[in-house]
């Protein structure tokens, strides 16, 4: 359904999605400063791939790399990710906070 709202750009920004109570797992630095991970529901349901761009040396990146099963609220958007001929959905993390 999001694709029906395209094209995205200056006059039509991509919609942001907030997700509460997720677990960040398998966080790793990719490229020079991006962090890839999986996000799962609080009950540990199967997760989806996620990435935060250019955050390795930021507070967000440190939080992602140090996460050890804590619950977070995240915000970002989804996009199709095509790699080696396979297309999947990827969540682009723009910000997050501990869920207290």
C-alpha contacts under 8 A as a table, 3 or more apart, distances in Angstrom:
res1	aa1	res2	aa2	distance
1	X	4	X	5.40
1	X	5	X	7.39
2	X	5	X	5.50
2	X	6	X	7.38
2	X	15	X	7.92
3	X	6	X	5.49
5	X	8	X	7.47
6	X	12	X	7.89
7	X	12	X	7.29
8	X	11	X	7.56
8	X	12	X	5.02
8	X	13	X	5.29
8	X	14	X	5.52
9	X	12	X	5.10
9	X	13	X	5.27
9	X	14	X	7.30
10	X	13	X	5.94
14	X	77	X	7.26
15	X	77	X	6.57
16	X	75	X	6.66
16	X	76	X	5.20
16	X	77	X	5.00
17	X	75	X	5.53
17	X	76	X	5.44
17	X	77	X	5.58
18	X	73	X	7.16
18	X	74	X	5.72
18	X	75	X	4.32
18	X	76	X	6.68
19	X	22	X	7.20
19	X	73	X	5.69
19	X	74	X	5.33
19	X	75	X	6.28
20	X	72	X	6.60
20	X	73	X	4.32
20	X	74	X	6.51
20	X	99	X	7.57
21	X	41	X	6.56
21	X	42	X	5.68
21	X	71	X	5.07
21	X	72	X	5.17
21	X	73	X	5.44
21	X	99	X	6.37
22	X	39	X	6.14
22	X	40	X	5.40
22	X	41	X	4.73
22	X	42	X	5.32
22	X	71	X	5.26
22	X	72	X	5.22
22	X	73	X	6.39
22	X	74	X	7.62
23	X	39	X	5.56
23	X	40	X	5.11
23	X	41	X	6.20
23	X	42	X	6.16
23	X	44	X	7.55
23	X	69	X	5.75
23	X	70	X	6.12
23	X	71	X	5.19
23	X	72	X	6.31
24	X	27	X	7.03
24	X	37	X	6.58
24	X	38	X	5.87
24	X	39	X	4.87
24	X	40	X	6.68
24	X	64	X	6.87
24	X	67	X	6.42
24	X	68	X	7.73
24	X	69	X	6.90
24	X	70	X	7.74
24	X	71	X	7.86
24	X	72	X	7.72
25	X	37	X	5.83
25	X	38	X	5.24
25	X	39	X	6.35
25	X	40	X	7.64
25	X	67	X	7.47
25	X	68	X	7.64
25	X	69	X	7.42
26	X	36	X	7.87
26	X	37	X	5.21
26	X	38	X	6.26
27	X	35	X	6.41
27	X	36	X	5.61
27	X	37	X	4.25
27	X	38	X	7.17
27	X	64	X	6.52
27	X	65	X	5.62
28	X	35	X	5.46
28	X	36	X	5.52
28	X	37	X	6.46
28	X	65	X	6.92
29	X	32	X	7.37
29	X	33	X	6.42
29	X	34	X	5.61
29	X	35	X	4.48
29	X	36	X	6.36
29	X	56	X	6.86
30	X	33	X	6.55
30	X	34	X	5.24
30	X	35	X	5.75
30	X	36	X	6.48
31	X	34	X	6.04
32	X	54	X	7.94
33	X	53	X	6.96
33	X	54	X	4.77
33	X	55	X	5.93
33	X	56	X	4.72
33	X	57	X	7.25
34	X	51	X	7.02
34	X	52	X	5.77
34	X	53	X	4.51
34	X	54	X	4.82
34	X	55	X	5.77
34	X	56	X	5.87
35	X	51	X	5.58
35	X	52	X	5.31
35	X	53	X	6.59
35	X	54	X	7.71
35	X	55	X	6.82
35	X	56	X	6.39
35	X	61	X	6.90
35	X	64	X	7.80
36	X	49	X	7.48
36	X	50	X	5.79
36	X	51	X	4.26
36	X	52	X	6.53
37	X	49	X	6.07
37	X	50	X	5.28
37	X	51	X	6.10
38	X	47	X	5.73
38	X	48	X	5.40
38	X	49	X	4.62
38	X	50	X	5.48
39	X	47	X	5.02
39	X	48	X	5.62
39	X	49	X	6.62
39	X	50	X	6.62
40	X	43	X	7.87
40	X	44	X	5.63
40	X	45	X	5.67
40	X	46	X	5.97
40	X	47	X	4.14
40	X	48	X	6.88
41	X	44	X	5.26
41	X	45	X	5.33
41	X	46	X	7.58
41	X	47	X	7.06
42	X	45	X	7.38
42	X	71	X	6.79
44	X	47	X	7.79
48	X	89	X	7.49
48	X	90	X	6.74
48	X	91	X	7.39
49	X	89	X	7.29
49	X	90	X	5.15
49	X	91	X	6.38
50	X	90	X	5.25
50	X	91	X	4.46
50	X	92	X	5.67
50	X	93	X	6.69
51	X	90	X	7.41
51	X	91	X	6.49
51	X	92	X	5.17
51	X	93	X	5.89
52	X	55	X	6.35
52	X	61	X	7.91
52	X	92	X	5.80
52	X	93	X	4.85
52	X	94	X	6.32
53	X	92	X	7.92
53	X	93	X	7.90
54	X	57	X	7.84
55	X	58	X	5.12
55	X	59	X	7.74
55	X	60	X	6.31
55	X	61	X	4.81
56	X	60	X	7.80
56	X	61	X	4.62
56	X	62	X	6.83
57	X	61	X	6.18
57	X	62	X	7.04
58	X	61	X	5.14
58	X	62	X	6.29
59	X	62	X	5.16
59	X	63	X	6.16
60	X	63	X	5.14
60	X	64	X	6.22
60	X	95	X	6.82
60	X	96	X	7.07
61	X	64	X	5.08
61	X	65	X	6.16
62	X	65	X	5.20
62	X	66	X	6.09
63	X	66	X	5.30
63	X	67	X	6.02
64	X	67	X	5.37
67	X	70	X	6.21
70	X	98	X	7.36
70	X	99	X	7.96
71	X	98	X	6.16
71	X	99	X	5.41
72	X	96	X	6.48
72	X	97	X	5.51
72	X	98	X	4.46
72	X	99	X	4.72
73	X	96	X	5.50
73	X	97	X	5.42
73	X	98	X	6.32
73	X	99	X	5.75
74	X	93	X	6.76
74	X	94	X	7.67
74	X	95	X	5.86
74	X	96	X	4.21
74	X	97	X	6.64
75	X	93	X	5.99
75	X	94	X	5.86
75	X	95	X	5.45
75	X	96	X	6.22
76	X	91	X	6.83
76	X	92	X	5.36
76	X	93	X	4.64
76	X	94	X	4.90
76	X	95	X	6.91
77	X	91	X	5.78
77	X	92	X	5.31
77	X	93	X	6.99
78	X	89	X	6.66
78	X	90	X	5.62
78	X	91	X	4.48
78	X	92	X	5.91
79	X	89	X	5.80
79	X	90	X	5.54
79	X	91	X	6.59
79	X	92	X	7.42
80	X	87	X	6.41
80	X	88	X	5.68
80	X	89	X	4.72
80	X	90	X	6.11
81	X	87	X	5.44
81	X	88	X	5.29
81	X	89	X	5.85
81	X	90	X	6.03
82	X	85	X	6.17
82	X	86	X	5.38
82	X	87	X	4.19
82	X	88	X	6.48
83	X	86	X	5.36
83	X	87	X	6.49
93	X	96	X	7.56
